[in-house]
């Protein structure tokens, strides 16, 4: 939010951007508009190379839409690549962007480690890099300009704190199973950490099984089936995203248990299908993670391209939902 406001401090550039925004806002005829472009056509458009993780979840789909729409609105030429959840594909895409001499590179790193070499290549080529959604663990912070995304540790902690409150009068052990996100990814590492730290407050709470479902519905279903077979008493499921929770619902129902009652379900994201499950009483709690990063990302791309200083870390604002608040929020939910 602060970022958008600051655009107005750079008068000339700001006015130019505003004009670009208006022109693209007019739709198809904008491309043939010669009014303000003095014969240069669209060639001076900022070119942003964006490497997306994949299409693994409802969150990701909403994120991709947000990025594409915001680029169009901001008059930015977007080169979009889908890495299908593979790091090597992302590295290839970033190298392609460097070769094509794009103005700015943004990407959502599928895992945290192993980026230093390619990030150095971008830096040597003089192309600024923005991390969106997920972080890298590079020690050299000069390899990227900023990281825009959520505080995943906090999301895990909020999920755990809700459970501690919910089970405060429990006398016996409360058995928890955990569906982790993609192995080695920042949201999987951090949500696990935050949740684990929060539930340490109640010694009755025990994680009896924890495995990756790769952030997908199919993964969540398959791993939950194994959990149910191996553990006769499961009281709580903590899934690192809605989609794995939704997949697990099928496994739980097929095993003759009632989701939301026999097994309490806590997830992260708050995409529409997750919110619907919560409103329907099948989920019990969701820590929100907003995928609507597009407008802030475009604003940052313009700034780093103009050589402006940007904060090294920009955190997304988010909330949490119970069954009751999900019912209230659903009708106006955007994703
Ligand atoms: O929670 C999950 C997606 O990186 C925050 O990735 C993102 C996570 C999101 O697959 O649904």
Boltz pocket constraint, residues with backbone or C-beta under 6 A from the ligand:
constraints:
  - pocket:
      binder: B
      contacts: [[A, 56], [A, 57], [A, 58], [A, 59], [A, 60], [A, 133], [A, 134], [A, 187], [A, 214], [A, 215], [A, 240], [A, 241], [A, 242], [A, 243], [A, 268], [A, 269], [A, 289]]
      max_distance: 6.0
